[in-house]
């Protein structure tokens, strides 16, 4: 653990002041596993536990809103906090699945635009972009149009088994400018266009559901071309000696993963205490030292050494290529498009 942990002791002590038997308490958090959970453990879970005595118990899931809905409706909470993507954050807030956050306790003035709402605050900013295995392909696809060109680049493609991100990528592959993707996707014709594009490569698709599965399949050769998380690509290159190429200028879909507190959690106050601390600059900078996903707190970057920016999304030289996920669109269309996507993928 870094020296920054020493600075946190008085801050964390204040957060739990008056909380009875802190050493006997625990918070249960659902995250995404792999390098993301490892970074959470190093930057958030362990320092918080050491300073407060509140044990963080983490679980792994893939952001499924159905799992949260089932717990809230049954009033049987397996988790206090879950990490969900923008679509699930906004749709779930509208549905009443989450507690409203006390935004007076969160440094919202220091957070990047679009990284917080009534029920959620971004735990990290990541991206899915075009990737190929440089050890297998000397000159792989450089655009999303080429990703869908199985004649020029034959072989299997890895894509996330989810309507979110996948439909946006399909429209990019169909030539829709990134500035118009959500305008087009909001129409019946645009949705049909996205599924028609996916139909072109359906027999070459290999679905992945988690970042761990994505990297394992890339390394194993299940596919050599993929729509992939930048942080997982970076970790595989740095820790496993892989040669995975991430093509930033092809255009990448930028999205948040967000902390939410499950509605009716008996430990909602303790969960809010954790989130209030975790959105401050020091722990967020530490998080970026362990995984190549960006922090929501803009002041954290001033604490970060330049070497950690190599694979980081939304840096000034890359942001022009980004397509920010539209949470309002997904709030209104998540269930409908997920149902259609699942039915299409199962055929």
JOKAZI-V956393 format. One line per field, one symbol per residue. ss: DSSP state (H for helix, E for strand, L for the rest). A space follows every 10 residues. Layout:
# JOKAZI-V956393
ss=???
This chain:
# JOKAZI-V956393
ss=LLLHHHHHHH HHHHHLLLLL LHHHLEEEEE ELLHHHHHHH HHHHHHHHHH HHLLEEEEEE LLLLHHHHHH HHHHLLLLLL EEEEEHHHHH HHHHHLLELL LLHHHLLHHH ELLLLELLLL EEEEEEEEEE EEELLLLLLL LLLHHHHLLL LLLLLLEEEE LLHHHHHHHH HHHLLLLHHH HHHHHLLHHH HHHHHHHHHL LHHHEEEELL HHHHHHHHHH LLLLEEEEEH HHHHHHHHHH LLLEEEEHHH LEEEEEEEEE EELLLLLHHH HHHHHHHHLL HHHHHHHHLL LLLELLEHHH HHHLLHHHHL LLLLLLLLHH HEEELLHHHH HHHHHHHHHH HHHHHHL
